[in-house]
């Protein structure tokens, strides 16, 4: 047998295999700690507090939207008029107002007594029993004809542009009374009584009375000035709602700011800020979804509990009008939250985000190459953009935020236009950035550029 070659003796200073194994185990333990397996206690507390703040911000975002809506309904006259003005042309509301005004007028005229008076006058004048008998037989058609005349006159008035003007002007003047409708204080055309919000239809009756006189029905001129209520909203829970509405009205201006600050604090405290920002944005979007569903559920419950005699179609139209801007705000906030989540995700290190960024950068680079082939030279502009690229990006986002906040009542369309403008601005920034050219004289493909002739 051949002798096995002897292994060289380890040098005196070399560690033993056992020592190397211990060092490897210690290194693996430290790596595990760095990856989170042994996260320090204070990091756990920061993560817990961050999660609490994010959840709190999501809950407050729902209250913030409702608070802004309640505050705008009371403080902003133009907003309130824009809310109720479309009701003047709503068929269900027109029908309900027509029925109410017609009932008030007929109560004042007393058509049956009028027909009986006519029959008596004919009988007394010339002693014509046949004519009196005929009038008595036609008392039903005469009564129905007079009622139809009143109803047609009122309906023609309510369907005209004059009623739209009357409705809008009355609501603009009476806006100061909305505080009573929501909080039980104040006075005016809008009243709160027996858990009902009602509007005085007296001006409509007066206008209809004048129209009846013009059409030849002189007896309508005897109708006195009346004040009758047209109920637009009724709920047994209105006493509770008005208390919460008052509170939301008071905090409406500050609650959104507080909500944003709490969400920002939750993100800053987090160990993985980008992930928490995505989670916070998605939580706000989910809150808006819950609020939208709640409005739909509450609408059905409200309509099912209407008092007898109220028009369900008119009540539905009024409810939809009052919450129209609230629903628009819900959609706008949800859009902002989803855009924020997408933006935070696309700036992250995930494979999908990197792929999307590379595809966009490649497309813009191709456009830059075409422009360069056509003779475009960015020169100092490209170097400036590259040097201040982060600053320019921050300014773009800041301007977009200022526009969004300064917009009185941004809708979903406004949010999408702002997002499109931001994306276009970032695309322009990327197009103008000539980083490699400015830094070391090489092109973006890594090859050395030929010197440009002076």
Steps between C-alpha positions, in 0.01 A plus 500: 500500500606847424547723794241773538639847462517668833297815546693812576487604859294814559700805570528590864277808466218338297166436682391145554197353313303516825577869534403566139169321558430716806578816301264388222219432748556840661491668159174323411348612832592862434355483150177361643488789749553753223221342295258543790524173683636676808359848449564722799214563736476871416450413132206282593346784697552739209334257263207452735453874548527554125225244438275666759550842340426366152176337615402817687569710189282269289212536746542876525507530121139380492399756763699768319306454178167515684617801702605695191165425338300605806704818538457593133124450517479759778777748419505509119186657352603432141567138588158463657325665205688277258378205704129582506464684167464182288199398709293771328505296178469157656166343389440330835553822695287698254216251539524507881505881512209518254290261708576688821427846356183375329372353826563829682314702235202264488474512878466876478251500208267220618384388156198309633367807676562703185290260287223499760503879503470506121201264508325712763559820302350351186198374690437839658551701183196463274380190680655256257476159665611323182829690487556449868430129460745482209770672701436258782543207265821652363641587839751213478640595159502870593687424821752280317543764231580770754748268675659419165523872422680565828731199459584587139574861591728400786674234291560750218652741751720234664621377158595848376831680520334746737478226763870421455583863567260512794645180643863610462447852634297376794768249596777756464320746727401224742846346522552660839219275622684183408671520836157448654435200282826341616534626856153618600603867530413803290186562295365563154345307214676177594363368828562207730193364678397151604822355355420649158673745269229694315482790253216754491305475171307820571678698223406229249134513610498879466645476149245234402216712641597788272514266201150365576360854518660581164341190346151622603453322832439818702395312813866398545576863584328448835763249608681654799875494543585153625812331631509127444793264538638266237700233683828428325666285767356307790664257736449385858878512543530862389541625856812282537628579153479874556720470814771308314469739207562795731815336635624417151424857392727633776795267426449497124783742427764332717424129493642438148828670596521297821431182304782569253744577783411178681549297181834672436614422855408136450709483184801677655503267802492185284811296430386438142351836412410423140304191598318687775419786261343250261308340788379838629380608157317172444343530848364845413366369170330215686349753742352692207355175365336430837359855511359469148332171584366647825336786311324253271381290797382806693309622193299179487430506874391865484260445211346196672423705812333799334183627669169432330414754234857584398597438141770235492624611159531862613669395825750291302573795270559732797724247675708444187535876449612565858769229491607556138807703592576263788511210258718702262742573786509132595596406145763776481666402829498134397666596170770699681563209738529245218730726299721547809516124555591439135765772508660363816498150356652602166790675672584183692753223431252229401550322170174633356583859597851477358368349176244779457759769570744347258235477229406866545864608506572297187209661317610851599861418406381393155317829459812686610706306248261592219512863608880487517516356149289794386758740641367570852777592743401555860836623620481706819131420543567128515786547745287725722213250505735216587667698777168601661291196404376420850422863572298530180305185586423637846382830353269316257338308786479813716327700226254214441424486873444877517263488201307211653467670840418842353225357279171574678329166444716271285317225318635169372551658156708778656713244685561302181597815308748594774646147487532522122676836532743358758582200280554729202729725707709201614521376142629841390753497784624158394519612137709805589735307730836439328671343796774295332580764245556758766689281746775328306459575131353160419164433342216310660611187314837514679706594195723801497351793320683674223596854590265757359658753266546835662 
